[in-house]
Amino acid sequence: MAKIEDFFSGSNAVREVDEAMYGNLEPLKRAVDAMANATYQCIYIIDYLKRNFLYVSQNQLFLCGNTAEQVQNMGYEFYVKYVPKEEQQMLVELNEAGFAKFNTMPLDTRRSCFMSYDFHLDNSTSRHLVNHKITPFALADDGRVWLAMCVVSLANNSTAGNIEFHLKGEQRYWLYDLDVHCWRECEMVKLRPQDKEVLMLSAQGLTVQQIADKMCRSIDTVKTYKRVLFERLNVNSITEALVTATNSGLI
């Protein structure tokens, strides 16, 4: 079982932040709270100096029956308690690897980085595979992450892992291999104009017939577009395709 201190990488040891800076965070927390009200996702703000949660949004689906205040008070004890033991070490490893990768990025690009990964939350009544997307919220003077925002949603995959490091606007991304414990560079899928059009029309709730009418194509052609799109994105439904394309910045 992991210990709380294991989740805080030496690669991101934040040593000092002016205490007065905390007084300037209330408007930002209110903005995040307003954003959380408009989504089913759960949002955390992680404080790497004080090693706790600065903010947790209320969302029963992702808090294992706890209130947001209870999770905020638990801090990283929440993961020790609710993440399966066999996946806790994965979280510790990806945390270390993620910050090591982050520290190789030029300082002026670090705010545009994010990491995505999947793991289970498990309590006595339910088990969910969730996705974490974590990105810098505020940096210390030396470029290390002081605060990070973490967005929690249901995972689009079927197994834990799927650890990716992205730099916004880059066609390349990095996939972490848990077997050999290293990052490998990958290329983002490139969507054709018809792929994007099918996705956008599907997001509007249109049927295949309506999409075909809009695109001036036959139903069979639209079905072919969707089949090829699913293969390219490695998904099984239009809902998964929309989530994957949106999360990857493809649309």
N, C-alpha and C positions, 0 to 999 in steps of 0.2 A: 504494500500500500504506500502511495506517495505521501510525503510530508508537505505541509503548506509551503515551506521555504523552497522546495524543489521546483515550484512553478515560477520562481523568480530567477531568471537567467543572469549569470554573471556578466554576460554580454551586454546587458541593459541595466547595469547597476547605477541607478540615479542617486547621486550623492547629495545634491543640494538644489533646492528651489526656494526662492524668496517666499516666505510665508504670506506676505501681502498678496501674492498672486492668487491665493485661494479665495480672497475676498472679491476677486473679479469674475468668479466662475458662476455666480448665481444666474445672470442672464443667459449664459450658455446652457446651464442645466434646465432652465425653463423652456428654452428652445428645443432641447432634446425631448423634454417631457411632452411638449406639444406635438412633436413628430411621432412620438410613441403612441399618442392617442389616435393617430390616423392610420395605424398599421396593426396587423395581428402579431407582428414580430416583437420580440423582447429586446430591450436595449440596455446595455451596461456601460458605465464609464469606469475604467480601471485606473487606479492611482498606483503607479509603480514606485513612487517614493515612499508612501505610507503603506503600501502593500495591502490595499483593501479596495472595496468598491465605493467610488464616490457617489454613484447613482445607479439605481436599478428600477426599470419600469415595471409596472404591475401587469403580470400576464400569467394566469394560472397554468396555461399549457406548458410553459417552460420553467416553472419555479417549483415543480414537484410538490405542489400543495402548500407551499409557503407563501407568505406575503412578500412583497418587494422589500419591506423594511426588515423582515427576518433574514432574507437572503443578503441584504446589504450588511447586516450585523454579522452574518456567518463569514462573509468574505470568501476566500478560497477554500474554507472548510466545506462549502457547498459542493465543490467538485470532489473532494475526498469522500463525502458522504453519499453522493448520488451518481457518480460516474463509476461504472464497473471497474473492479480492481485491475483487470487485464488491459483496460484502456487508459488507466491513469498514467502508466509509464509512457504510452504513446504521446499523451498531452505534454508530459515533461520534456520528451525528446523534441517534439515539434516546436515547443516554446524556445528551447535553446537554439535549434536549427533556424527558426524564423528570425530571431534577433541577430544571429550571426549573419544571415543573408541580408537583413535590413542594414546592418552596419557597413556592408559593401556598397550600398547605394550612395550616390552623390548627395550632399546635404540638401541641395535645392530640389531634390526629387522625393525626399523621404515622406513628405506629407501626402504624396500620391500613391504610396504603397498600401497594399492590403493583402492579408493572408486568409485563406478559406480552408476549413477542415470539418470533418464529420465525426461525431462520437455519440454514444448513447447516454441518456439520462434515465435512471432506473430508480423507481421507488416501489413500495409494496403493492401498488394498484396499477401501475402503467409503466411502459418502457417505450421511449421515443428515440429515434435516430435524428439528431439535430445537427444543423450546420452553424458554425461560428464564422462570421466575417469580422476581422479585426483590423483596424486602421488607426494611425496616429491621430490623436485629438489635440494634443499640445506637446511640444518638444522642449526639453531642457536646453540650456545654453550650448551644451556640447553636442547637440543633435540626437541625444538619446530620447526614448519615448518616456515622457513624464506621465501623460494621460493617454489612454487609448479608448476608442469607442468600439464596442463589440455588439454586433447585430445577430440575434439568434432567431433561426427559423427552422421549419421542418426540412430535413435533408432531402435532396433530390436523388441521392444514391441509395443503395440497399445495404451497404456495409460501412463500417467505420474506416477512417483514414482519409483518402482523397485530398491530400494536403497540397495546396497550391499557393504560390507567391506571385502576386501580380503588381505591375507598375502601370498605372492608368495611362492609356494612350499607346502602350506598347503592343505590338503584334505578338511578341514572344511572352512566355511566362515560364515559371519554374515549378516542376512537380517533384515532391520529396518522396524518395523511394525508401520505405521503412526496412526493406531487406538489406540494402547495402548502405543505408544511413547517409545519403547524400542527395543533393539537388541535381536534377537534369533539366536542361533547357528544352522547351517545347514551343511549337507554333500554334497560335490560335486558329480555330476553324474560320475560313472565310466564307461568308454567306453570299449567295448570288442575289441579284435584285428580286427575283421571283420568290426566293426563300424569305426575304424580309417582308415582302408584300403579303405572303401567306400568313406569316406570323402576326403582322399588324392587323390584318383583317380577322384572324382568329381571335385576337385579343379583344376585338369589338363584339365578339359573340356570334359572328356570322356562321351559318352552316356551309357545308361544302358547296351546295348548290348556289348559295348567295355569293360565295367567294369566286366561284367559276363565272358567275354573271358579272361581277365587278371587274374581274381580270380579263373578261372576254375569252375565256378558255373553256374547254369541255370539263365535265366532272372528272373524267378519267385522267386528264392532264393534271388537274389540281391534286387528285389522289396520288399521282406519281410524284409531284412536287413534295407532298407531305412525307411520302415514304423515303425519298432521298434525303429530305431534311432530317428525319428521325435517325437515319443511318449516319449522317454527317455529325450530328450532335450526340449520338449514342444514347438516345432516349426512346421511350415507348409510347408517348402520348403528346398531344399538342400542349397540354398543361406543362409537362416536363420540358418540352422544347422552349416554351416561353420563359420558364424559370431559368433554364440554362443559358439561353441567349441574353436575357436581361442581366443575370449575375455576371456574365462574362463580358458585358459591354458590347455585344454584337449587334444590338439594336438600341 
